[in-house]
Amino acid sequence: MLECYSLFIEGLPPGERVLVSVGEGWPYNVDPPFDWPLLHDYPLMHAWLQMPAGVVDNAGTATPVTGLRADVYGPIAAEVFWDRSDVPLARYRLYLDGQFLQETDAVSLFLDELTVASTHTVGVSMVGQGDTESVVREVVFTTPDELSLVQEACLITGLHATVYSATAAEVFWNRGPVGQRYDILLNGEFVTNTDAVSWFREGMETGGMNRFTIRVEGEDCEGEGVDVVF
């Protein structure tokens, strides 16, 4: 008999259901010859506890992680993600290019000191009972070089023109990232700057060729841009 209001139990078998019963009572005496203490119980309350199975399969091997993927943010930065295990307090071992990096209970790894234009391998394993380790799952990614990143940031797509009359026309292009602005040049001369994705022009001279140039605003994109001629 225990006199308590809480009970901590350890060493329970993983993956099994355990029945816990709780009751309340007190000792009392009976007239002789039954003068020993007896326990009067209230009805017992029962509850089943489902113990976590642990991050192991039927053979006792830790199960591998799932959903491993990588997002590359720039020439030196990337982040790796994986799915969280259903097992509480699961832990993971992380490897970068074959070398142990750290152990964590998180489900992502952010890296911001990578080498420009380099290929990296991140491995993730799950740690099971008794420090068992699952098969290491790997994801491979490549960081871009700074030049290609600038070229991509300056890229404009979908540029085309619609001519309405001998003196009026409008150019259109696809929208870029939120907040992006564009410089508009006519026959090599700067005309205006806009955050729209079209520009209407009237009063042009008849019978001539006109070249519209659209480029992303900013020093990095000077000399870049796309043209439409009509």
Secondary structure, 3 states (H helix, E strand, C coil): CCCCCCCCCCCCCCCCEEEEEECCEEEECCCCCCCCCEEEECCCEEEEEECCCCCECCCCCECCCCCCEEEECCCCCEEEECCCCCCCCCEEEEEECCEEEEEECCCEEEECCCCCCCEEEEEEEEECHHHCECCCEEEEEECCCHHHHHHHHCCCCCCEEEECCCCCEEEECCCCCCCCCEEEEECCEEEEEECCCEEEECCCCCCCCCEEEEEECCHHHCCCCEEEEC
